Amino acid sequence: MIAIRIPKSQWGKAWRAMVELAPVRLVTNDPIYEVLPAHLEMLSGRGFTYEIVRPAATVTREKRRAAAG
C-alpha cells in the first residue's frame, strides 16, 4: 500500500473523490491515508496535491505476543 498526506485545504474534496473510487484507510491521526495507485492517478489528474510518506512501523504479531507473555 501507498501512504499519503493531503493538505488540509484540499482534504474534503480529495477525500470524497478517493472514496468514490475505492476504499481509503486512515493510518494515523496525522492524517496519513493508505491508498491504491489508482487513487494517485485520480488525484493527480484532478489537480490535487499530496505527499507520499512512509507510515510509522506497525506492530507485528510476534511483537504483540512477546509483549503479552
MILO-737137 format. One line per 4 residues: number of its first residue (from 1); for each residue z, y, x of N, C-alpha, C. Coordinates in Angstrom, 3 decimals, padded with zeros to 6 digits. Each point is the difference from the previous one (the first is absolute). Example, Ala and Ser with C-alpha at 12.3 -4.5 7.8 and 13.67 -1.06 7.14 Angstrom:
1	007.800:-005.690:013.190:000.000:001.190:-000.890:000.000:001.200:000.900 ~ -000.720:001.050:-000.350:000.060:001.190:000.820:000.730:001.090:-000.770
//
This chain:
1	000.000:-001.192:000.829:000.000:001.192:-000.829:000.000:001.252:000.871 ~ -000.488:001.054:-000.574:-000.073:001.289:000.674:001.062:000.906:-000.619 ~ 000.714:000.734:000.819:001.023:000.917:-000.492:-000.476:001.431:000.210 ~ 000.174:000.826:-001.046:-000.430:001.402:000.088:001.067:000.924:-000.556
5	-000.090:001.257:000.412:000.828:001.081:-000.553:-000.957:001.031:-000.561 ~ 000.262:000.453:-001.216:-000.854:000.982:-000.678:000.765:001.323:-000.058 ~ -000.653:001.132:000.280:000.678:001.296:-000.107:000.523:000.235:-001.421 ~ 001.176:000.612:-000.092:000.615:000.239:-001.307:-000.904:000.810:-000.927
9	-000.783:000.891:000.567:-000.862:000.853:-000.822:-001.107:-000.796:-000.691 ~ -000.351:-001.173:000.534:-001.069:-000.817:-000.576:000.519:-001.276:-000.645 ~ 001.296:-000.241:000.074:000.565:-001.271:-000.389:-000.335:-000.411:-001.434 ~ 000.200:000.868:-000.971:-000.194:-000.355:-001.411:-001.409:-000.481:-000.308
13	-000.986:000.770:000.387:-001.390:-000.375:-000.267:-000.401:-001.236:000.799 ~ 000.441:-000.072:001.260:-000.344:-001.151:000.841:000.635:-001.268:-000.556 ~ 001.252:000.078:-000.438:000.698:-001.163:-000.556:-000.732:-000.533:-001.225 ~ -000.344:000.873:-000.913:-000.705:-000.435:-001.217:-001.330:-000.659:000.343
17	-000.719:000.563:000.940:-001.286:-000.574:000.401:000.196:-001.372:000.643 ~ 001.033:-000.147:000.823:000.228:-001.283:000.680:000.397:-001.100:-000.967 ~ 000.895:000.288:-000.949:000.443:-001.058:-000.910:-001.084:-000.396:-000.984 ~ -000.966:000.867:-000.251:-001.142:-000.380:-000.837:-000.862:-001.041:000.712
21	-000.036:000.059:001.318:-000.821:-000.911:000.793:000.665:-001.356:000.179 ~ 001.252:-000.014:000.408:000.742:-001.237:000.253:001.475:000.361:000.194 ~ 000.892:-000.997:-000.061:001.431:000.282:000.198:000.282:000.619:001.373 ~ 001.014:000.848:000.020:000.458:000.674:001.211:001.500:-000.241:000.077
25	000.514:-000.209:001.211:001.429:-000.291:000.134:000.678:001.055:000.860 ~ 001.097:000.567:-000.530:000.826:000.936:000.753:000.823:-000.811:000.996 ~ -000.118:000.322:001.286:000.690:-000.761:001.043:001.319:000.665:000.377 ~ -000.004:001.325:000.112:001.213:000.745:000.342:000.080:001.236:-000.877
29	001.156:000.613:-000.010:000.171:001.237:-000.767:-000.595:001.206:000.707 ~ -000.654:-000.211:001.125:-000.548:001.079:000.835:-001.021:000.875:-000.713 ~ -000.884:-000.259:-000.828:-000.470:-001.276:-000.523:-001.176:-000.563:000.797 ~ 000.061:-001.274:000.247:-001.076:-000.730:000.648:-000.429:-001.105:-000.950
33	-001.313:-000.158:-000.157:-000.555:-000.965:-000.951:-000.859:-001.023:000.716 ~ 000.062:-001.245:-000.470:-000.920:-001.033:000.468:-001.211:000.017:-000.913 ~ -001.175:000.082:000.611:-001.240:000.097:-000.761:-001.039:-000.967:000.566 ~ -001.081:-000.126:-000.721:-001.127:-000.825:000.418:-001.069:000.875:000.652
37	-000.896:-000.606:000.767:-001.105:000.795:000.572:-000.810:000.741:-001.071 ~ -000.123:-000.589:-001.171:-000.731:000.669:-001.087:000.669:001.306:-000.404 ~ 001.327:000.059:000.075:000.705:001.246:-000.301:-000.389:001.092:000.994 ~ -000.075:-000.365:001.284:-000.359:000.989:001.020:-001.407:000.535:-000.219
41	-000.914:-000.882:-000.335:-001.372:000.432:-000.275:-000.038:000.958:-001.179 ~ 000.735:-000.342:-001.060:000.023:000.840:-001.191:000.640:001.356:000.308 ~ 001.138:000.001:000.702:000.673:001.262:000.330:-000.899:000.898:000.849 ~ -000.643:-000.584:000.997:-000.906:000.779:000.853:-001.183:000.533:-000.796
45	-000.546:-000.838:-000.861:-001.144:000.400:-000.810:000.302:001.136:-000.958 ~ 001.238:000.059:-000.467:000.404:001.057:-000.939:000.611:001.208:000.699 ~ 000.047:-000.025:001.319:000.471:001.162:000.744:001.504:000.094:000.191 ~ 000.740:-001.072:-000.249:001.441:000.010:000.223:000.280:-000.218:001.478
49	001.084:000.595:000.477:000.419:-000.238:001.377:001.170:-000.969:-000.013 ~ 000.108:-000.776:001.066:001.096:-000.953:000.149:000.192:-000.268:001.474 ~ 001.158:-000.536:000.317:000.323:-000.346:001.381:000.305:-001.493:000.037 ~ -000.677:-000.731:000.859:000.309:-001.417:000.170:001.225:-000.085:000.896
53	001.005:-000.728:-000.464:001.265:-000.099:000.730:000.360:-001.465:000.213 ~ 000.928:-000.196:000.885:000.516:-001.345:000.243:001.361:-000.078:-000.674 ~ 000.126:-000.811:-001.060:001.285:-000.070:-000.690:001.058:-000.636:000.892 ~ 001.255:000.292:-000.289:001.098:-000.591:000.760:-000.053:-001.510:-000.126
57	000.427:-000.682:001.036:-000.018:-001.465:-000.018:000.857:-000.517:-001.149 ~ -000.504:-001.001:-000.667:000.740:-000.590:-001.101:000.901:-001.101:000.519 ~ 001.051:-000.266:-000.739:000.933:-001.055:000.380:-000.632:-001.338:-000.344 ~ -000.066:-000.871:000.978:-000.597:-001.311:-000.241:001.018:-000.945:-000.611
61	-000.492:-001.076:-000.575:000.858:-000.995:-000.635:001.003:-000.570:001.006 ~ -000.437:-000.229:001.240:000.886:-000.561:001.014:001.150:000.959:000.316 ~ -000.302:001.292:000.097:001.036:000.971:000.280:001.003:000.075:-001.142 ~ -000.487:-000.106:-001.246:000.892:000.023:-001.143:000.925:-001.210:000.015
65	-000.556:-001.170:000.339:000.822:-001.218:000.058:001.065:000.121:001.087 ~ -000.369:000.530:001.148:000.953:000.139:001.101:001.126:000.952:-000.379 ~ -000.330:001.072:-000.689:001.004:000.978:-000.399:000.924:-000.564:-001.072 ~ -000.526:-000.871:-000.861:000.797:-000.557:-001.088:000.945:-001.085:000.488
69	-000.314:-000.653:001.107:000.775:-001.161:000.468:001.064:000.378:000.910
//
